[in-house]
Amino acid sequence: MDVQLQELIDKIKKDGVAAAEKSASEKLAQAKKDAEKIIADAKDRS
């Protein structure tokens, strides 16, 4: 029973980390896209 519980805990941790990494990656990509747009807009204005 202890082994099954530990396996379940490990799976939950792994899934949680994977979800967090995916979310962080998506947010970083969006931030880079937003930054590129801001830079392009600033260059157009000058």
MODELLER restraints for C-alpha pairs under 7 A, 6 or more apart:
rsr = mdl.restraints
at = mdl.atoms
